[in-house]
Amino acid sequence: MSVTRRGCRTPDRFCIVLPMKRHPGNGRSARPFSAPVFLILLLLPVAAPAGDWRVSPIRLDLGRDAKSGAVTVANDADERLQVQMKAFEWTQDAEGKDRYEETGEILFFPRLMILEPKEEKILRAGIRVPAAAKEKTFRLFIEEIPGPRKAEGVNVAVAIRFGVPIFVKPLKEEARGKVGAMTMSAGALLVPVNNTGNVHFVVQSVLLRGRNGAGEEIFSRELSGWYLLAGVSRAYTTTVPAATCGSLAVIEAEVKTDKLPLRGRMAVDRSMCGP
């Protein structure tokens, strides 16, 4: 079995690797493997290359003043590239997990694109619905369609798919958030972060610091974040070492976002650390 892979070289959490099995001789793709590999990486505000092809910009901000936008797809390879596009409404559930449902609220053209080697083409996207009181969020997926590969035996091509975020601004932006009531049981710490505004923000990090009765810092941990859409809450969890937990008097949380800082605090007693 041979493996052909176009990797996501630049960190981009919107880049997804989709393994596609090929049968020898016919060049056709079978169904994807049961578990797509998700590259959980950082966000960069620059063009996002996918091995031999790239997308720029990696997000679109639309609204009353900009009802449409354009994305450039560039083929840097020495072979033809074919990609297809689909639009999805992007929401998050009660746990802050991403959910997608195909939608007709985003207009885009073309739906299929063939790029010759070293060629660039423009993908245009716009909104059907007007701005509302709350930000609407979508993702426009640009997915590679692997071409035939010549190899003996089973050939596995790895396709790349980008989900370009599309944010439709509300009539009036109100960025708000808070750290909810922190809890800890048997040393398991839970820090809820709530987006109480009408626009998304990006949780860049959650920094936790624990202090003893003398005010000395004896525990520190930093957790990575992700987009938090309007009206959504997400709980960040970690475990405090048993050897440290019993000496803690307070745990402080500092949440860094791209729009505003958030802080939380919890008094600790030994019953929270377990038996």
C-alpha positions as a LaTeX table, in Angstrom:
\begin{tabular}{lrrr}
\hline
Residue & $x$ (\AA) & $y$ (\AA) & $z$ (\AA) \\
\hline
Met1 & 0.00 & 0.00 & 0.00 \\
Ser2 & 1.30 & 3.43 & $-0.90$ \\
Val3 & 0.28 & 6.70 & 0.74 \\
Thr4 & 0.01 & 10.00 & $-1.07$ \\
Arg5 & $-0.29$ & 12.98 & 1.27 \\
Arg6 & $-0.66$ & 16.67 & 0.83 \\
Gly7 & $-0.14$ & 17.98 & 4.32 \\
Cys8 & $-1.26$ & 21.21 & 6.01 \\
Arg9 & 2.13 & 22.79 & 6.51 \\
Thr10 & 0.98 & 25.97 & 8.21 \\
Pro11 & $-0.96$ & 25.58 & 11.47 \\
Asp12 & $-4.68$ & 26.00 & 10.83 \\
Arg13 & $-7.40$ & 24.36 & 12.83 \\
Phe14 & $-9.77$ & 24.79 & 9.91 \\
Cys15 & $-7.65$ & 22.40 & 7.90 \\
Ile16 & $-8.95$ & 18.82 & 7.90 \\
Val17 & $-7.26$ & 15.76 & 6.44 \\
Leu18 & $-9.63$ & 13.33 & 4.72 \\
Pro19 & $-8.10$ & 9.90 & 3.92 \\
Met20 & $-9.53$ & 8.42 & 0.69 \\
Lys21 & $-8.87$ & 4.78 & $-0.24$ \\
Arg22 & $-8.18$ & 3.98 & $-3.90$ \\
His23 & $-8.48$ & 0.63 & $-5.60$ \\
Pro24 & $-5.66$ & $-0.37$ & $-7.93$ \\
Gly25 & $-6.13$ & 0.29 & $-11.58$ \\
Asn26 & $-9.31$ & 2.38 & $-11.63$ \\
Gly27 & $-8.23$ & 5.61 & $-9.93$ \\
Arg28 & $-11.61$ & 5.93 & $-8.18$ \\
Ser29 & $-12.04$ & 6.89 & $-4.57$ \\
Ala30 & $-13.91$ & 4.65 & $-2.18$ \\
Arg31 & $-15.68$ & 6.00 & 0.90 \\
Pro32 & $-13.51$ & 7.91 & 3.36 \\
Phe33 & $-12.05$ & 5.98 & 6.27 \\
Ser34 & $-14.31$ & 5.94 & 9.31 \\
Ala35 & $-12.19$ & 8.37 & 11.33 \\
Pro36 & $-11.00$ & 11.51 & 9.48 \\
Val37 & $-7.87$ & 12.98 & 10.96 \\
Phe38 & $-8.51$ & 16.46 & 12.33 \\
Leu39 & $-5.48$ & 18.71 & 12.59 \\
Ile40 & $-6.08$ & 20.58 & 15.85 \\
Leu41 & $-3.70$ & 23.44 & 15.32 \\
Leu42 & $-3.44$ & 27.18 & 15.81 \\
Leu43 & $-5.06$ & 29.93 & 13.76 \\
Leu44 & $-3.02$ & 32.25 & 11.59 \\
Pro45 & $-4.36$ & 35.48 & 10.02 \\
Val46 & $-2.54$ & 34.71 & 6.76 \\
Ala47 & $-2.95$ & 32.51 & 3.72 \\
Ala48 & $-3.36$ & 28.86 & 4.68 \\
Pro49 & $-1.36$ & 26.50 & 2.46 \\
Ala50 & $-2.48$ & 22.88 & 2.10 \\
Gly51 & 0.70 & 21.23 & 0.96 \\
Asp52 & 0.52 & 22.09 & $-2.76$ \\
Trp53 & $-2.42$ & 24.51 & $-2.69$ \\
Arg54 & $-3.56$ & 27.39 & $-0.52$ \\
Val55 & $-6.49$ & 29.58 & 0.40 \\
Ser56 & $-6.47$ & 33.31 & 1.19 \\
Pro57 & $-7.93$ & 34.92 & 3.23 \\
Ile58 & $-8.86$ & 32.27 & 5.79 \\
Arg59 & $-12.02$ & 34.12 & 6.94 \\
Leu60 & $-14.66$ & 36.49 & 5.60 \\
Asp61 & $-16.38$ & 39.25 & 7.58 \\
Leu62 & $-19.67$ & 40.30 & 6.02 \\
Gly63 & $-22.50$ & 42.63 & 7.04 \\
Arg64 & $-24.42$ & 45.72 & 5.99 \\
Asp65 & $-21.29$ & 47.36 & 4.56 \\
Ala66 & $-19.88$ & 44.24 & 2.89 \\
Lys67 & $-22.48$ & 41.77 & 1.68 \\
Ser68 & $-20.03$ & 39.70 & $-0.33$ \\
Gly69 & $-16.38$ & 38.74 & $-0.34$ \\
Ala70 & $-13.79$ & 36.79 & $-2.31$ \\
Val71 & $-11.40$ & 33.94 & $-1.52$ \\
Thr72 & $-8.39$ & 33.14 & $-3.68$ \\
Val73 & $-7.57$ & 29.48 & $-4.26$ \\
Ala74 & $-4.04$ & 28.96 & $-5.57$ \\
Asn75 & $-2.57$ & 25.76 & $-6.97$ \\
Asp76 & 1.18 & 25.72 & $-6.32$ \\
Ala77 & 1.60 & 22.15 & $-7.55$ \\
Asp78 & 2.88 & 20.84 & $-10.88$ \\
Glu79 & $-0.36$ & 18.94 & $-11.46$ \\
Arg80 & $-4.01$ & 19.83 & $-11.94$ \\
Leu81 & $-6.10$ & 20.51 & $-8.83$ \\
Gln82 & $-9.85$ & 20.01 & $-8.53$ \\
Val83 & $-11.84$ & 21.30 & $-5.54$ \\
Gln84 & $-15.52$ & 21.45 & $-4.63$ \\
Met85 & $-17.34$ & 23.88 & $-2.33$ \\
Lys86 & $-20.21$ & 23.58 & 0.15 \\
Ala87 & $-21.67$ & 26.08 & 2.64 \\
Phe88 & $-22.71$ & 25.17 & 6.19 \\
Glu89 & $-24.31$ & 27.06 & 9.03 \\
Trp90 & $-21.92$ & 26.93 & 11.99 \\
Thr91 & $-23.34$ & 26.68 & 15.49 \\
Gln92 & $-22.14$ & 25.35 & 18.84 \\
Asp93 & $-24.05$ & 23.12 & 21.24 \\
Ala94 & $-24.51$ & 23.39 & 25.02 \\
Glu95 & $-20.97$ & 22.10 & 25.55 \\
Gly96 & $-19.42$ & 24.51 & 23.06 \\
Lys97 & $-18.79$ & 21.83 & 20.43 \\
Asp98 & $-18.99$ & 22.82 & 16.76 \\
Arg99 & $-22.04$ & 21.73 & 14.77 \\
Tyr100 & $-22.62$ & 22.13 & 11.01 \\
Glu101 & $-25.72$ & 21.99 & 8.84 \\
Glu102 & $-25.71$ & 22.57 & 5.10 \\
Thr103 & $-27.37$ & 25.88 & 4.28 \\
Gly104 & $-28.64$ & 27.97 & 1.40 \\
Glu105 & $-28.15$ & 31.27 & 3.24 \\
Ile106 & $-24.68$ & 31.67 & 1.69 \\
Leu107 & $-24.47$ & 32.30 & $-2.04$ \\
Phe108 & $-21.19$ & 31.22 & $-3.62$ \\
Phe109 & $-19.75$ & 30.65 & $-7.08$ \\
Pro110 & $-18.34$ & 28.47 & $-8.49$ \\
Arg111 & $-19.28$ & 25.20 & $-6.78$ \\
Leu112 & $-16.57$ & 23.26 & $-8.59$ \\
Met113 & $-13.16$ & 24.58 & $-9.54$ \\
Ile114 & $-10.39$ & 23.12 & $-11.70$ \\
Leu115 & $-6.98$ & 24.78 & $-11.44$ \\
Glu116 & $-4.09$ & 24.09 & $-13.75$ \\
Pro117 & $-0.55$ & 24.01 & $-12.30$ \\
Lys118 & 0.48 & 27.38 & $-10.78$ \\
Glu119 & $-2.98$ & 28.83 & $-11.45$ \\
Glu120 & $-5.09$ & 30.99 & $-9.12$ \\
Lys121 & $-8.87$ & 31.42 & $-9.20$ \\
Ile122 & $-11.40$ & 33.48 & $-7.27$ \\
Leu123 & $-14.26$ & 32.04 & $-5.21$ \\
Arg124 & $-16.99$ & 34.60 & $-4.46$ \\
Ala125 & $-19.43$ & 34.35 & $-1.55$ \\
Gly126 & $-22.27$ & 36.50 & $-0.29$ \\
Ile127 & $-25.21$ & 36.47 & 2.11 \\
Arg128 & $-28.92$ & 36.05 & 1.36 \\
Val129 & $-30.14$ & 37.26 & 4.77 \\
Pro130 & $-29.74$ & 40.79 & 6.18 \\
Ala131 & $-27.86$ & 41.58 & 9.36 \\
Ala132 & $-29.77$ & 40.76 & 12.56 \\
Ala133 & $-29.46$ & 41.46 & 16.28 \\
Lys134 & $-27.07$ & 38.50 & 16.70 \\
Glu135 & $-24.06$ & 37.56 & 14.60 \\
Lys136 & $-24.61$ & 34.67 & 12.20 \\
Thr137 & $-21.77$ & 32.26 & 11.55 \\
Phe138 & $-21.05$ & 29.95 & 8.63 \\
Arg139 & $-18.22$ & 27.94 & 7.13 \\
Leu140 & $-17.52$ & 27.59 & 3.43 \\
Phe141 & $-15.75$ & 24.27 & 2.91 \\
Ile142 & $-13.24$ & 24.01 & 0.07 \\
Glu143 & $-12.41$ & 20.35 & $-0.43$ \\
Glu144 & $-9.83$ & 18.78 & $-2.67$ \\
Ile145 & $-11.01$ & 16.02 & $-5.00$ \\
Pro146 & $-8.03$ & 13.68 & $-5.34$ \\
Gly147 & $-7.07$ & 12.80 & $-8.90$ \\
Pro148 & $-5.99$ & 9.35 & $-10.15$ \\
Arg149 & $-2.67$ & 8.07 & $-8.84$ \\
Lys150 & $-0.52$ & 5.46 & $-10.52$ \\
Ala151 & 0.68 & 2.89 & $-8.02$ \\
Glu152 & 0.62 & $-0.84$ & $-7.44$ \\
Gly153 & $-1.66$ & $-2.25$ & $-4.80$ \\
Val154 & $-4.02$ & $-0.05$ & $-2.78$ \\
Asn155 & $-3.26$ & 3.65 & $-3.04$ \\
Val156 & $-4.41$ & 6.02 & $-0.30$ \\
Ala157 & $-4.75$ & 9.67 & $-1.26$ \\
Val158 & $-5.15$ & 12.20 & 1.53 \\
Ala159 & $-7.45$ & 15.06 & 0.56 \\
Ile160 & $-7.35$ & 18.45 & 2.26 \\
Arg161 & $-10.45$ & 20.39 & 3.23 \\
Phe162 & $-10.53$ & 23.98 & 4.48 \\
Gly163 & $-13.52$ & 25.45 & 6.29 \\
Val164 & $-13.34$ & 29.20 & 5.73 \\
Pro165 & $-15.29$ & 30.96 & 8.54 \\
Ile166 & $-17.87$ & 33.52 & 7.44 \\
Phe167 & $-19.10$ & 35.98 & 10.06 \\
Val168 & $-22.16$ & 38.11 & 9.36 \\
Lys169 & $-21.96$ & 41.08 & 11.70 \\
Pro170 & $-25.02$ & 42.07 & 13.76 \\
Leu171 & $-26.66$ & 45.50 & 13.55 \\
Lys172 & $-24.76$ & 46.57 & 16.67 \\
Glu173 & $-21.78$ & 44.63 & 17.99 \\
Glu174 & $-21.68$ & 43.94 & 21.74 \\
Ala175 & $-18.74$ & 41.84 & 22.89 \\
Arg176 & $-19.35$ & 40.54 & 26.41 \\
Gly177 & $-18.33$ & 37.53 & 28.42 \\
Lys178 & $-17.63$ & 36.21 & 31.87 \\
Val179 & $-16.05$ & 33.37 & 33.77 \\
Gly180 & $-18.86$ & 31.43 & 35.43 \\
Ala181 & $-18.84$ & 29.75 & 38.83 \\
Met182 & $-15.67$ & 27.68 & 39.05 \\
Thr183 & $-15.95$ & 24.28 & 40.75 \\
Met184 & $-13.58$ & 21.51 & 41.82 \\
Ser185 & $-14.23$ & 17.97 & 43.03 \\
Ala186 & $-11.56$ & 15.39 & 43.84 \\
Gly187 & $-8.99$ & 17.75 & 42.32 \\
Ala188 & $-10.85$ & 18.02 & 38.98 \\
Leu189 & $-11.16$ & 21.74 & 38.22 \\
Leu190 & $-13.90$ & 23.12 & 35.94 \\
Val191 & $-13.79$ & 26.68 & 34.61 \\
Pro192 & $-16.86$ & 27.73 & 32.56 \\
Val193 & $-16.36$ & 30.56 & 30.05 \\
Asn194 & $-19.57$ & 32.24 & 28.87 \\
Asn195 & $-20.01$ & 34.41 & 25.79 \\
Thr196 & $-22.87$ & 36.69 & 26.86 \\
Gly197 & $-22.55$ & 39.08 & 23.90 \\
Asn198 & $-23.93$ & 38.97 & 20.37 \\
Val199 & $-20.64$ & 38.32 & 18.52 \\
His200 & $-18.05$ & 35.57 & 18.68 \\
Phe201 & $-14.68$ & 35.85 & 20.35 \\
Val202 & $-11.60$ & 33.64 & 20.24 \\
Val203 & $-10.40$ & 32.19 & 23.52 \\
Gln204 & $-6.65$ & 32.40 & 23.05 \\
Ser205 & $-5.70$ & 30.87 & 26.40 \\
Val206 & $-7.02$ & 30.09 & 29.87 \\
Leu207 & $-4.32$ & 30.70 & 32.48 \\
Leu208 & $-4.93$ & 29.14 & 35.91 \\
Arg209 & $-2.96$ & 30.12 & 39.00 \\
Gly210 & $-3.28$ & 28.62 & 42.46 \\
Arg211 & $-2.04$ & 30.35 & 45.63 \\
Asn212 & $-1.57$ & 29.17 & 49.20 \\
Gly213 & $-2.64$ & 31.01 & 52.32 \\
Ala214 & 0.49 & 33.18 & 52.19 \\
Gly215 & $-0.34$ & 34.32 & 48.65 \\
Glu216 & 2.46 & 32.31 & 47.06 \\
Glu217 & 1.83 & 30.80 & 43.65 \\
Ile218 & 2.15 & 27.01 & 43.94 \\
Phe219 & 0.11 & 25.90 & 40.92 \\
Ser220 & 0.00 & 27.14 & 37.34 \\
Arg221 & $-1.47$ & 25.74 & 34.15 \\
Glu222 & $-2.34$ & 27.16 & 30.74 \\
Leu223 & $-5.10$ & 25.71 & 28.56 \\
Ser224 & $-5.59$ & 26.41 & 24.87 \\
Gly225 & $-8.81$ & 27.86 & 23.50 \\
Trp226 & $-10.94$ & 28.13 & 20.36 \\
Tyr227 & $-13.79$ & 30.15 & 18.92 \\
Leu228 & $-16.72$ & 30.74 & 21.28 \\
Leu229 & $-19.82$ & 31.83 & 19.41 \\
Ala230 & $-22.39$ & 34.32 & 20.69 \\
Gly231 & $-24.54$ & 33.01 & 23.54 \\
Val232 & $-22.45$ & 29.85 & 24.01 \\
Ser233 & $-20.61$ & 28.52 & 27.08 \\
Arg234 & $-17.69$ & 26.12 & 27.21 \\
Ala235 & $-16.14$ & 24.44 & 30.28 \\
Tyr236 & $-12.35$ & 24.17 & 30.49 \\
Thr237 & $-11.12$ & 21.37 & 32.71 \\
Thr238 & $-7.88$ & 20.25 & 34.26 \\
Thr239 & $-6.66$ & 18.25 & 37.27 \\
Val240 & $-4.81$ & 19.79 & 40.19 \\
Pro241 & $-2.09$ & 17.47 & 41.56 \\
Ala242 & $-3.07$ & 15.94 & 44.90 \\
Ala243 & 0.24 & 16.97 & 46.48 \\
Thr244 & $-0.54$ & 20.62 & 45.70 \\
Cys245 & $-4.31$ & 20.75 & 46.03 \\
Gly246 & $-4.44$ & 20.47 & 49.83 \\
Ser247 & $-2.25$ & 23.56 & 50.22 \\
Leu248 & $-4.29$ & 25.81 & 47.94 \\
Ala249 & $-6.32$ & 28.69 & 49.30 \\
Val250 & $-7.50$ & 30.20 & 46.01 \\
Ile251 & $-7.45$ & 29.51 & 42.27 \\
Glu252 & $-7.59$ & 32.41 & 39.81 \\
Ala253 & $-8.50$ & 32.17 & 36.12 \\
Glu254 & $-7.34$ & 34.65 & 33.50 \\
Val255 & $-8.98$ & 34.17 & 30.10 \\
Lys256 & $-7.33$ & 35.94 & 27.17 \\
Thr257 & $-9.54$ & 36.53 & 24.12 \\
Asp258 & $-9.17$ & 38.56 & 20.94 \\
Lys259 & $-11.79$ & 41.05 & 22.15 \\
Leu260 & $-11.74$ & 41.35 & 25.94 \\
Pro261 & $-10.06$ & 39.91 & 29.06 \\
Leu262 & $-12.07$ & 37.77 & 31.48 \\
Arg263 & $-11.24$ & 36.82 & 35.07 \\
Gly264 & $-12.55$ & 34.41 & 37.67 \\
Arg265 & $-11.67$ & 33.38 & 41.22 \\
Met266 & $-12.54$ & 30.49 & 43.51 \\
Ala267 & $-11.75$ & 29.90 & 47.19 \\
Val268 & $-10.42$ & 26.38 & 47.79 \\
Asp269 & $-10.91$ & 24.12 & 50.77 \\
Arg270 & $-9.51$ & 20.63 & 51.29 \\
Ser271 & $-12.84$ & 18.90 & 50.67 \\
Met272 & $-12.47$ & 19.84 & 46.99 \\
Cys273 & $-9.29$ & 17.80 & 46.73 \\
Gly274 & $-10.83$ & 14.43 & 47.51 \\
Pro275 & $-10.39$ & 12.03 & 50.42 \\
\hline
\end{tabular}
